[in-house]
Amino acid sequence: MSGVRLLIVGPPGGALATAAAMARAAGALCRHVDDARACAAALNSDAADLILADAGGDLAGIIAAQRGAGQRAPLVACGVDVPAARAVAAIHLGAADFIPLPPEAAMIAAMLTLASAAAVPAASV
């Protein structure tokens, strides 16, 4: 999982900062942006293997930014005390998964492992 390029989208600090620290400790290369507009700029300048986004943010805008940049990194929505309906709505919008925050190190590690496996070209398997 080392070297997974993780783009985190949401307000700085709090549980997202904790998730970023856990991801870095697991070997991920993390960038953090505040919102969908900054996400679009980040994706246009560099690829991401995985996007972790606050479920309370503009998930539709983040997905549009991905498409506009021609990227297909899985989007994992997350949040603190998120109602089940919002988590389901994130999946319906196109999120690959939802994880609750504050994060557990094992959950972050599993998310990075799956992203790393998905980034391996099929010809290499």
Protein Blocks (a to p, Z undefined) as FASTA:
>chain_A
ZZiacddeddeehjllmmmmmmmmnopacdddfblmlmmmmmmmoccfbdcddfklcfkl
mmmmmmmnopabdcddddehiafklmmmmmmnopabdcdddddfklmmmmmmmmmmmmpc
fklZZ
